[in-house]
Amino acid sequence: MNHHSFFYIMSSLKKAATKEKTNGKYEAILRAAIKVFAKGGFFYSKVADVAREAGVADGTVYLYFKNKDDILVSIFNHVTEQALTQARTVLAELDDPAEKLRRLVEGHLEMYARDRDLAIVFQVELRSSIKFMEQFSATKVTEYLDLIGGVIEEGQRRGLFRKELKTRIVAKILFGALDEMVTNWVLAHKRYSLISTAEPVIDVFLNGVTRR
């Protein structure tokens, strides 16, 4: 096989893989990886385990992902992109910035409450990957913080929120609070409703802790 034939075949395979993204195989592999990583741990899991769970050959996985770390980062970005799309749709139907924040909080917690495996991967397994943590600022989390920050800025323009607050810091505070709620829920020995933490979080965030 000459170089031209080799590159033609590889190009064709990549194009086929790109097409398959819209046909569900890419998402099926990510779904399988979430289950495998949550059950066996990211460190101990192999690409072959993911392929087996997804019902595809090992080589098929490598058409979409460079390695196991790439799968992990792709899980984060893919799921976060879906959450962003849904959140933007919901926010577009609302007018009150405070209500928008409330819905963001509820949506964030509901996503994990519906899928404990996803919560385990996001809150535990992702943190075990040094490569992921090094790339964290380059992931979709930046867009997520921008979305929260945009709602804060809207509230500031309308005189509802304090104008002197730095929106990026405020966005990180809210994101951090939600992140902690989900982590506690995942690690807790006793099961409880993750959604029940939404109201306390939004209450403290909007009203503070100072007695009026």
Short mmCIF file of the C-alpha atoms (twelve columns), coordinates in Angstrom:
data_MODEL
# 
_entry.id   MODEL 
# 
loop_
_atom_site.group_PDB 
_atom_site.id 
_atom_site.type_symbol 
_atom_site.label_atom_id 
_atom_site.label_alt_id 
_atom_site.label_comp_id 
_atom_site.label_asym_id 
_atom_site.label_seq_id 
_atom_site.Cartn_x 
_atom_site.Cartn_y 
_atom_site.Cartn_z 
_atom_site.pdbx_PDB_model_num 
ATOM 1   C CA . MET A 1   0.000   0.000  0.000  1 
ATOM 2   C CA . ASN A 2   1.467   3.386  -0.977 1 
ATOM 3   C CA . HIS A 3   1.227   6.563  1.127  1 
ATOM 4   C CA . HIS A 4   -1.547  8.020  -1.035 1 
ATOM 5   C CA . SER A 5   -3.710  4.907  -0.577 1 
ATOM 6   C CA . PHE A 6   -3.084  4.885  3.167  1 
ATOM 7   C CA . PHE A 7   -4.042  8.531  3.629  1 
ATOM 8   C CA . TYR A 8   -7.088  8.065  1.391  1 
ATOM 9   C CA . ILE A 9   -8.295  5.154  3.531  1 
ATOM 10  C CA . MET A 10  -7.684  7.053  6.778  1 
ATOM 11  C CA . SER A 11  -9.457  10.112 5.389  1 
ATOM 12  C CA . SER A 12  -12.427 7.978  4.377  1 
ATOM 13  C CA . LEU A 13  -12.596 6.396  7.828  1 
ATOM 14  C CA . LYS A 14  -12.515 9.802  9.533  1 
ATOM 15  C CA . LYS A 15  -15.279 11.072 7.251  1 
ATOM 16  C CA . ALA A 16  -17.336 7.990  8.055  1 
ATOM 17  C CA . ALA A 17  -16.756 8.547  11.759 1 
ATOM 18  C CA . THR A 18  -17.847 12.165 11.456 1 
ATOM 19  C CA . LYS A 19  -21.027 11.059 9.695  1 
ATOM 20  C CA . GLU A 20  -21.654 8.471  12.396 1 
ATOM 21  C CA . LYS A 21  -21.635 11.212 15.029 1 
ATOM 22  C CA . THR A 22  -25.023 12.252 13.734 1 
ATOM 23  C CA . ASN A 23  -26.183 8.626  13.606 1 
ATOM 24  C CA . GLY A 24  -25.655 7.955  17.293 1 
ATOM 25  C CA . LYS A 25  -22.491 5.838  17.504 1 
ATOM 26  C CA . TYR A 26  -20.375 8.664  18.946 1 
ATOM 27  C CA . GLU A 27  -22.934 9.314  21.663 1 
ATOM 28  C CA . ALA A 28  -23.346 5.594  22.301 1 
ATOM 29  C CA . ILE A 29  -19.623 5.306  23.015 1 
ATOM 30  C CA . LEU A 30  -19.767 8.269  25.390 1 
ATOM 31  C CA . ARG A 31  -22.781 6.762  27.116 1 
ATOM 32  C CA . ALA A 32  -20.941 3.466  27.501 1 
ATOM 33  C CA . ALA A 33  -17.853 5.267  28.829 1 
ATOM 34  C CA . ILE A 34  -19.921 7.035  31.489 1 
ATOM 35  C CA . LYS A 35  -21.236 3.684  32.698 1 
ATOM 36  C CA . VAL A 36  -17.808 2.014  32.611 1 
ATOM 37  C CA . PHE A 37  -15.949 4.883  34.302 1 
ATOM 38  C CA . ALA A 38  -18.616 5.233  36.999 1 
ATOM 39  C CA . LYS A 39  -18.586 1.522  37.811 1 
ATOM 40  C CA . GLY A 40  -14.903 0.652  37.508 1 
ATOM 41  C CA . GLY A 41  -13.197 4.019  37.876 1 
ATOM 42  C CA . PHE A 42  -11.478 5.959  35.119 1 
ATOM 43  C CA . PHE A 43  -7.964  4.926  36.146 1 
ATOM 44  C CA . TYR A 44  -8.706  1.196  36.093 1 
ATOM 45  C CA . SER A 45  -10.932 1.179  32.999 1 
ATOM 46  C CA . LYS A 46  -9.640  0.454  29.505 1 
ATOM 47  C CA . VAL A 47  -10.737 1.588  26.079 1 
ATOM 48  C CA . ALA A 48  -11.560 -2.065 25.394 1 
ATOM 49  C CA . ASP A 49  -14.040 -1.988 28.299 1 
ATOM 50  C CA . VAL A 50  -15.778 1.013  26.774 1 
ATOM 51  C CA . ALA A 51  -15.876 -0.618 23.343 1 
ATOM 52  C CA . ARG A 52  -17.358 -3.796 24.817 1 
ATOM 53  C CA . GLU A 53  -20.062 -1.851 26.674 1 
ATOM 54  C CA . ALA A 54  -20.890 0.130  23.532 1 
ATOM 55  C CA . GLY A 55  -20.986 -3.024 21.398 1 
ATOM 56  C CA . VAL A 56  -18.312 -1.856 18.955 1 
ATOM 57  C CA . ALA A 57  -14.770 -2.882 18.045 1 
ATOM 58  C CA . ASP A 58  -11.831 -1.251 19.846 1 
ATOM 59  C CA . GLY A 59  -10.733 0.333  16.570 1 
ATOM 60  C CA . THR A 60  -14.113 2.037  16.183 1 
ATOM 61  C CA . VAL A 61  -13.542 3.929  19.420 1 
ATOM 62  C CA . TYR A 62  -10.246 5.238  18.086 1 
ATOM 63  C CA . LEU A 63  -11.999 6.668  15.026 1 
ATOM 64  C CA . TYR A 64  -13.644 9.162  17.365 1 
ATOM 65  C CA . PHE A 65  -11.183 9.532  20.242 1 
ATOM 66  C CA . LYS A 66  -7.395  9.692  20.543 1 
ATOM 67  C CA . ASN A 67  -7.218  7.866  23.856 1 
ATOM 68  C CA . LYS A 68  -9.013  7.307  27.164 1 
ATOM 69  C CA . ASP A 69  -8.341  10.854 28.374 1 
ATOM 70  C CA . ASP A 70  -9.869  12.209 25.182 1 
ATOM 71  C CA . ILE A 71  -13.016 10.206 25.893 1 
ATOM 72  C CA . LEU A 72  -13.225 11.709 29.372 1 
ATOM 73  C CA . VAL A 73  -12.843 15.302 28.156 1 
ATOM 74  C CA . SER A 74  -15.341 14.604 25.369 1 
ATOM 75  C CA . ILE A 75  -17.892 13.358 27.920 1 
ATOM 76  C CA . PHE A 76  -17.591 16.640 29.792 1 
ATOM 77  C CA . ASN A 77  -17.824 18.840 26.708 1 
ATOM 78  C CA . HIS A 78  -20.621 16.853 25.071 1 
ATOM 79  C CA . VAL A 79  -22.828 16.720 28.161 1 
ATOM 80  C CA . THR A 80  -22.112 20.365 29.020 1 
ATOM 81  C CA . GLU A 81  -22.955 21.415 25.461 1 
ATOM 82  C CA . GLN A 82  -26.305 19.618 25.731 1 
ATOM 83  C CA . ALA A 83  -26.965 21.276 29.093 1 
ATOM 84  C CA . LEU A 84  -26.073 24.689 27.643 1 
ATOM 85  C CA . THR A 85  -28.430 24.205 24.703 1 
ATOM 86  C CA . GLN A 86  -31.279 23.241 27.011 1 
ATOM 87  C CA . ALA A 87  -30.522 26.081 29.438 1 
ATOM 88  C CA . ARG A 88  -30.469 28.690 26.665 1 
ATOM 89  C CA . THR A 89  -33.834 27.456 25.435 1 
ATOM 90  C CA . VAL A 90  -35.327 27.724 28.929 1 
ATOM 91  C CA . LEU A 91  -33.807 31.168 29.636 1 
ATOM 92  C CA . ALA A 92  -35.094 32.552 26.344 1 
ATOM 93  C CA . GLU A 93  -38.639 31.998 27.631 1 
ATOM 94  C CA . LEU A 94  -38.061 33.880 30.901 1 
ATOM 95  C CA . ASP A 95  -37.812 37.594 31.655 1 
ATOM 96  C CA . ASP A 96  -36.888 37.924 35.341 1 
ATOM 97  C CA . PRO A 97  -33.109 37.492 35.930 1 
ATOM 98  C CA . ALA A 98  -33.745 36.053 39.411 1 
ATOM 99  C CA . GLU A 99  -36.068 33.433 37.947 1 
ATOM 100 C CA . LYS A 100 -33.469 32.670 35.279 1 
ATOM 101 C CA . LEU A 101 -30.908 31.959 37.988 1 
ATOM 102 C CA . ARG A 102 -33.409 29.773 39.807 1 
ATOM 103 C CA . ARG A 103 -34.017 27.717 36.671 1 
ATOM 104 C CA . LEU A 104 -30.283 27.404 36.029 1 
ATOM 105 C CA . VAL A 105 -29.785 26.059 39.541 1 
ATOM 106 C CA . GLU A 106 -32.679 23.619 39.219 1 
ATOM 107 C CA . GLY A 107 -31.576 22.470 35.776 1 
ATOM 108 C CA . HIS A 108 -28.012 21.868 36.945 1 
ATOM 109 C CA . LEU A 109 -29.093 19.722 39.875 1 
ATOM 110 C CA . GLU A 110 -31.804 17.884 37.943 1 
ATOM 111 C CA . MET A 111 -29.298 16.787 35.295 1 
ATOM 112 C CA . TYR A 112 -27.221 14.919 37.868 1 
ATOM 113 C CA . ALA A 113 -30.166 13.721 39.922 1 
ATOM 114 C CA . ARG A 114 -31.446 11.885 36.832 1 
ATOM 115 C CA . ASP A 115 -28.138 10.138 36.182 1 
ATOM 116 C CA . ARG A 116 -25.997 9.080  39.124 1 
ATOM 117 C CA . ASP A 117 -23.347 7.521  36.842 1 
ATOM 118 C CA . LEU A 118 -22.906 10.880 35.136 1 
ATOM 119 C CA . ALA A 119 -22.624 12.586 38.519 1 
ATOM 120 C CA . ILE A 120 -19.918 10.142 39.611 1 
ATOM 121 C CA . VAL A 121 -17.922 10.706 36.439 1 
ATOM 122 C CA . PHE A 122 -18.214 14.503 36.646 1 
ATOM 123 C CA . GLN A 123 -17.599 14.894 40.361 1 
ATOM 124 C CA . VAL A 124 -15.089 12.113 41.014 1 
ATOM 125 C CA . GLU A 125 -13.525 10.573 37.913 1 
ATOM 126 C CA . LEU A 126 -12.916 13.807 36.000 1 
ATOM 127 C CA . ARG A 127 -10.958 15.167 38.966 1 
ATOM 128 C CA . SER A 128 -8.645  12.135 38.841 1 
ATOM 129 C CA . SER A 129 -7.415  13.045 35.370 1 
ATOM 130 C CA . ILE A 130 -4.483  15.445 35.457 1 
ATOM 131 C CA . LYS A 131 -4.873  16.007 31.719 1 
ATOM 132 C CA . PHE A 132 -8.475  17.058 32.193 1 
ATOM 133 C CA . MET A 133 -7.672  19.430 35.040 1 
ATOM 134 C CA . GLU A 134 -4.915  20.988 32.914 1 
ATOM 135 C CA . GLN A 135 -7.463  21.590 30.145 1 
ATOM 136 C CA . PHE A 136 -10.317 22.597 32.461 1 
ATOM 137 C CA . SER A 137 -10.335 26.288 31.494 1 
ATOM 138 C CA . ALA A 138 -10.477 25.298 27.814 1 
ATOM 139 C CA . THR A 139 -13.555 23.109 28.209 1 
ATOM 140 C CA . LYS A 140 -17.209 24.079 27.852 1 
ATOM 141 C CA . VAL A 141 -17.211 25.234 31.482 1 
ATOM 142 C CA . THR A 142 -16.144 28.669 30.184 1 
ATOM 143 C CA . GLU A 143 -19.376 28.926 28.188 1 
ATOM 144 C CA . TYR A 144 -21.331 27.792 31.226 1 
ATOM 145 C CA . LEU A 145 -19.809 30.550 33.352 1 
ATOM 146 C CA . ASP A 146 -20.502 33.033 30.549 1 
ATOM 147 C CA . LEU A 147 -24.158 31.990 30.575 1 
ATOM 148 C CA . ILE A 148 -24.455 32.568 34.334 1 
ATOM 149 C CA . GLY A 149 -22.499 35.819 34.025 1 
ATOM 150 C CA . GLY A 150 -24.832 37.024 31.294 1 
ATOM 151 C CA . VAL A 151 -27.832 36.619 33.594 1 
ATOM 152 C CA . ILE A 152 -26.000 38.499 36.369 1 
ATOM 153 C CA . GLU A 153 -25.162 41.341 33.973 1 
ATOM 154 C CA . GLU A 154 -28.786 41.518 32.859 1 
ATOM 155 C CA . GLY A 155 -29.871 41.834 36.482 1 
ATOM 156 C CA . GLN A 156 -27.295 44.572 37.037 1 
ATOM 157 C CA . ARG A 157 -28.503 46.564 34.022 1 
ATOM 158 C CA . ARG A 158 -32.060 46.367 35.309 1 
ATOM 159 C CA . GLY A 159 -31.073 47.469 38.793 1 
ATOM 160 C CA . LEU A 160 -31.953 44.161 40.420 1 
ATOM 161 C CA . PHE A 161 -28.423 43.056 41.330 1 
ATOM 162 C CA . ARG A 162 -25.567 45.121 42.775 1 
ATOM 163 C CA . LYS A 163 -23.688 46.791 39.945 1 
ATOM 164 C CA . GLU A 164 -20.304 46.799 41.684 1 
ATOM 165 C CA . LEU A 165 -20.084 43.002 41.718 1 
ATOM 166 C CA . LYS A 166 -17.718 41.360 39.247 1 
ATOM 167 C CA . THR A 167 -19.861 39.027 37.194 1 
ATOM 168 C CA . ARG A 168 -17.149 36.404 36.640 1 
ATOM 169 C CA . ILE A 169 -16.562 36.007 40.370 1 
ATOM 170 C CA . VAL A 170 -20.298 35.840 41.049 1 
ATOM 171 C CA . ALA A 171 -20.730 33.206 38.322 1 
ATOM 172 C CA . LYS A 172 -17.908 31.109 39.796 1 
ATOM 173 C CA . ILE A 173 -19.420 31.360 43.272 1 
ATOM 174 C CA . LEU A 174 -22.744 29.991 42.058 1 
ATOM 175 C CA . PHE A 175 -21.095 27.296 39.958 1 
ATOM 176 C CA . GLY A 176 -18.916 26.327 42.920 1 
ATOM 177 C CA . ALA A 177 -21.916 26.044 45.219 1 
ATOM 178 C CA . LEU A 178 -23.738 23.770 42.788 1 
ATOM 179 C CA . ASP A 179 -20.610 21.711 42.224 1 
ATOM 180 C CA . GLU A 180 -20.300 21.173 45.964 1 
ATOM 181 C CA . MET A 181 -23.957 20.167 46.299 1 
ATOM 182 C CA . VAL A 182 -23.553 17.481 43.651 1 
ATOM 183 C CA . THR A 183 -20.260 16.216 45.105 1 
ATOM 184 C CA . ASN A 184 -21.798 15.885 48.580 1 
ATOM 185 C CA . TRP A 185 -24.774 14.030 47.085 1 
ATOM 186 C CA . VAL A 186 -22.510 11.574 45.255 1 
ATOM 187 C CA . LEU A 187 -20.310 10.879 48.285 1 
ATOM 188 C CA . ALA A 188 -23.038 10.835 50.944 1 
ATOM 189 C CA . HIS A 189 -23.678 7.518  52.689 1 
ATOM 190 C CA . LYS A 190 -27.386 8.289  53.031 1 
ATOM 191 C CA . ARG A 191 -29.498 8.904  49.940 1 
ATOM 192 C CA . TYR A 192 -31.447 12.155 49.752 1 
ATOM 193 C CA . SER A 193 -32.987 14.382 47.114 1 
ATOM 194 C CA . LEU A 194 -30.387 16.449 45.277 1 
ATOM 195 C CA . ILE A 195 -33.155 18.716 44.006 1 
ATOM 196 C CA . SER A 196 -33.998 19.647 47.601 1 
ATOM 197 C CA . THR A 197 -30.753 21.636 47.786 1 
ATOM 198 C CA . ALA A 198 -31.821 23.988 44.983 1 
ATOM 199 C CA . GLU A 199 -33.934 26.311 47.112 1 
ATOM 200 C CA . PRO A 200 -31.371 26.833 49.913 1 
ATOM 201 C CA . VAL A 201 -28.659 27.576 47.335 1 
ATOM 202 C CA . ILE A 202 -30.706 30.126 45.413 1 
ATOM 203 C CA . ASP A 203 -31.990 31.680 48.661 1 
ATOM 204 C CA . VAL A 204 -28.487 32.294 50.029 1 
ATOM 205 C CA . PHE A 205 -27.226 33.391 46.626 1 
ATOM 206 C CA . LEU A 206 -29.969 35.968 46.059 1 
ATOM 207 C CA . ASN A 207 -30.613 37.071 49.654 1 
ATOM 208 C CA . GLY A 208 -27.253 36.555 51.389 1 
ATOM 209 C CA . VAL A 209 -26.795 35.636 55.031 1 
ATOM 210 C CA . THR A 210 -27.132 39.061 56.645 1 
ATOM 211 C CA . ARG A 211 -30.265 39.472 58.752 1 
ATOM 212 C CA . ARG A 212 -32.532 42.161 57.385 1 
# 
